[in-house]
Amino acid sequence: MEAAFSRSKSQNQDRLDLSRKGSVDEDIRSVVSLLNGCEQFFTTSSCSGRIIVIDGAACSGDVHKQDCVWLLVSHQKCSSEDVMCALSRSSRDAVLKFEPFVLHVRCRRLEDAQLVHSAAVNSGFRNSGITVGRTGKIISAVRSTHGLEVPLSHEGRLLVDDDYVRFLTQTANQKMEENLRRIQRFYQNLQSALSAERLAVPDAPSEPRSGRTAGRGASEQNPRSRQREAEGFHGDLDLDDCLDLFT
């Protein structure tokens, strides 16, 4: 499993960025670099957060991004004039959305995923979770729930006035500001957790100090192993179905 993780990390770092933007967003570049610089992590997808106006199919109860026109995409705060300009090009059902920061991190071990998850939850990303696949692939997802989605036009006809668009834009910008504050806290909490983890791992002694120490099992010697056993994990991860762990 260790070899498979290392191979996947190498392949992931060699591939091109496949996002619409084509690169990592500037506001999360330090977070992504920190994680990818650690041997036990690599990021698989990310978005720093964005304000978007999309034009979906008329009479549809849900706007599917693959079937819509992107009228506005901003990874920073935007103005009501930007939103109004986007809405002027609507011919179907336009929706304004704020989508907060999201990050998916492949982790070598469950303990590593728990470190990321704890840092995320403590930073305000309380919809974060851990997924363990059937083959043992471990993903820590950093997510939050402070999004926004408001329909603004129907079949190209604007449903609201300018004052409401200004109010809505202000609300989306406030959510973006809070989103960026949480990202900064997440970066700081990650740094602290990783530093504490390095300090908590002592150098292995060249020989056991006593017969009792030499005879202890691996789970007794390693606090992380004791934690895994307490949580019901023994040996290699081999689950029949995906497991989502949420706070």
Secondary structure, DSSP 8 states (H G I E B T S, - for coil): -HHHHHHHHHHHHHS---SSSSS--GGGHHHHHHHHTSTTEEEEEEE--EEEEEEE-TT-SS--GGGSEEEEEESS---HHHHHHHHTT-SSEEEEEEE--EEEEEESSHHHHHHHHHHHHHTT-TT-EEEE-TT--EEEEE--S--EEEE-EETTEE-S-HHHHHHHHHHHHHHHHHHHHHHHHHHHHHHHHHHHHHHHS----SS-SSHHHHT--HHHH-HHHHHHHHTT--SS---SS-EEEE-
